Amino acid sequence: MDIAITTERADENGWIAFAPEVRATAQGSTQEEAKANLEALLKRFPGLLDEPRRAADRRVELIELSGVE
């Protein structure tokens, strides 16, 4: 199963990896560690994936917001 994630630097506190589809967040000192921690979280709590598994049609899109900086 593919899950879309977002990673962002949390100032000097490392990195955050967020999977909005399943409402899960993890952090790590590096981007790779944050993503690995998120993957470990989803493997430990597979019930978090129930909602996307049941979805009849799933799409992830990026949209451009005009006039927003």
N, C-alpha and C positions, 0 to 999 in steps of 0.2 A: 504494500500500500504506500502510495506517495502522499506526503503531507507537506504543504507549503510552510516555510518558516521564514522569519525575519531575524537578522542578527544586527546588533548595534553595540557600539562601544559605550561603556558606562563610565566615562571619564577615566580616572586612574584606578577605578575599581574592577577593571576587566571588561568582560563581554556578557551580553544577555542574548539568549536565543529564545524566540517566542513562536509558538505554533497557535495562531489565533483560532484556527478551525476546531481545535480541541481544548482551547483555553489553558495551555500549559506553558510554563516559563522555566528556564534554567539559566544558570550563570556559570562562568568559568574565567580563569585568568587569561585565557586566549580564546579566540573565536572558535577554534577547533575543539577546545575543551568544553565550551558552552554548548556546542552542537552535540558533542558526545554525551554530555550530561542530560541533555534533552532527550536524546535517543534512549538512554538508560532509564529515564523516568517513564517514557512511554512503554518500554518493555516491562518495567516493574508493575505498571498500572495499565494493563491493556484495555480496561474498561473505558479509558479516556477516548479510545478510538471507535467506540460503539456508534456514536452519532454519524461520523463520516462513512462508516461501513454501511449504515442503513440508508444513506442518501441515494435517491434514485438517479440523480444527475449532479455531478460535482464539477465545478470549474473554478480555476483561480485566474483572475485577470488583474492587470494593472491598468488603472485609468488615469488620464491626465486631468488635473484640476487647473483650469485656466484662472489666472489672476491670483493664485495662492503661492506664496513663497515660503 
